[in-house]
Amino acid sequence: MRSIFMRYPSGKAKAVTFSYDDGVPGDKRLAEIFDRYSLKGTFNFTSTPCFSSEEIEKYFLSKGHEIAVHGAFHRANGNTRPIEGIRDVLDCRIELEKRCGRIIRGMAYPDTGITRMGNFGSYETIKSYLTELDIVYSRTLAGDNDAFELPSDFHAWMPSAHHKNPQIMEYVDKFLALDLSENVYHAIRTPRLLYIWGHSFEFDRDGNWDLIESICEKLSKSDEIWAATNMEIYEYVQAYKNLSHSADGHLVYNPSLTDVWMDVDGRVYMIPSGETVRID
Ligand SMILES: [Zn+2]
């Protein structure tokens, strides 16, 4: 039996993404650091970020970064009644779409998010209303780990680590050293993702902008990594999941508008948008 795994654009097995919250002044400096190292970030704004529409376009969107929802009033969804949670997400989405002139479907849970259900709510209810509000993914927190797995549930997307995790540099080194080639056992050849999050004001407060500089510098030296926003990763995974396979697995059709890569027994195939490829 063959082993088949998704590969990121250009056949890469690893991706990296960043997620930073609150729309604070330091986000501009952070975006400039990402630009310098050809990395991409998702910036999660409330409905009152400190940037004008022109600044959002200039420092973030035109550079390929993503703006995502973070709650109009930054309310923890687990601690608000559903109708309040719905309003907080929807108001934020409408306001940010107006300011950005783009469709915004990503989110990072504000505050304690879904880690506490202090108002007798449930994750199922929150996931259901986010789905109805067309929020396709949402980042959660407090489960730092070095598995570097893609989420099975994009509405509870657990990052690898906060940048303040004392082991962050070990995580980065471990990620860079991962061998996902055909030389290793098939079960560990899944595509991997390093996902780092935080708040840019923490770099000001802790006086450690050099930390994010060194993380970015280290990652930028690897040519094995796809640097993407949260949404680019989400959309790429959807395109991979939407591939059609013949019953014997020898034909693969890509109905999406995105070229998709896959690894079959160590050989990487590109399935171009709209085409059917024979896998021998
Ligand atoms: Zn926040």
Boltz pocket constraint, residues with backbone or C-beta under 6 A from the ligand:
constraints:
  - pocket:
      binder: B
      contacts: [[A, 21], [A, 22], [A, 70], [A, 74], [A, 109], [A, 110], [A, 111]]
      max_distance: 6.0
